[in-house]
Amino acid sequence: MADDLVRVAVAHDGAEAEMIAGLLTAEGIPSMLVRSGGFDFAGFLAAGPRDVMVPAAAESKARELLGTQDHD
């Protein structure tokens, strides 16, 4: 993804993040899942919140699809 990435959603865990990413992919929006700050240590490798990131050019379409605000 050459564009700058922006956060469009925060998922409570990996499973929810994968579901959101799947919805975005189905609409042709590429995404990346990033472990949220403070949860990037060994105790939270499989758990903890994830930031859902998309290219800046796709932000408004992703937010419309997910129903999220500019400052989630």
PLY file of the C-alpha trace (Angstrom):
ply
format ascii 1.0
element vertex 72
property float x
property float y
property float z
element edge 71
property int vertex1
property int vertex2
end_header
0.00 0.00 0.00
1.77 3.08 -1.24
-0.66 5.60 0.30
-0.41 6.78 3.87
-2.51 4.57 6.12
-5.29 5.90 8.33
-7.19 4.18 11.14
-10.86 3.70 10.34
-11.85 1.35 13.16
-10.63 -0.28 16.36
-11.54 -3.93 16.86
-11.73 -5.49 20.32
-9.74 -8.55 19.26
-8.21 -10.35 16.30
-11.42 -12.13 15.30
-13.39 -8.89 15.10
-10.53 -7.26 13.19
-10.52 -10.09 10.64
-14.29 -9.72 10.18
-13.92 -5.97 9.53
-11.04 -6.60 7.13
-13.21 -9.13 5.29
-16.01 -6.59 4.88
-13.55 -4.06 3.49
-11.97 -6.61 1.14
-15.40 -7.59 -0.19
-15.88 -3.94 -1.21
-12.44 -3.71 -2.82
-10.81 -1.75 0.02
-7.38 -3.04 1.07
-6.67 -2.99 4.80
-3.98 -3.75 7.34
-4.48 -4.87 10.93
-2.13 -3.39 13.52
-1.94 -4.25 17.19
-3.10 -1.17 19.11
-0.53 0.76 21.10
0.17 -0.69 24.54
-0.82 -4.20 23.47
2.28 -5.03 21.43
4.01 -7.31 23.93
4.18 -11.09 24.30
1.22 -11.38 26.70
-1.12 -10.02 24.04
0.13 -11.75 20.88
-3.19 -13.49 20.29
-5.45 -11.06 22.15
-6.02 -7.37 22.58
-7.42 -4.64 20.35
-6.40 -4.10 16.73
-6.43 -0.91 14.65
-7.92 -1.36 11.19
-5.92 0.73 8.74
-6.74 1.60 5.12
-5.05 3.78 2.48
-5.95 7.45 2.93
-7.57 7.47 -0.53
-10.09 4.84 0.63
-10.85 6.36 4.04
-14.24 7.92 3.28
-15.53 4.81 1.47
-14.35 2.58 4.35
-15.91 4.85 6.99
-19.19 4.92 5.07
-19.22 1.12 4.83
-18.33 0.65 8.52
-20.39 3.55 9.83
-17.46 5.07 11.74
-16.75 8.72 12.43
-13.61 10.68 11.54
-12.27 10.35 15.09
-13.23 6.84 16.15
0 1
1 2
2 3
3 4
4 5
5 6
6 7
7 8
8 9
9 10
10 11
11 12
12 13
13 14
14 15
15 16
16 17
17 18
18 19
19 20
20 21
21 22
22 23
23 24
24 25
25 26
26 27
27 28
28 29
29 30
30 31
31 32
32 33
33 34
34 35
35 36
36 37
37 38
38 39
39 40
40 41
41 42
42 43
43 44
44 45
45 46
46 47
47 48
48 49
49 50
50 51
51 52
52 53
53 54
54 55
55 56
56 57
57 58
58 59
59 60
60 61
61 62
62 63
63 64
64 65
65 66
66 67
67 68
68 69
69 70
70 71
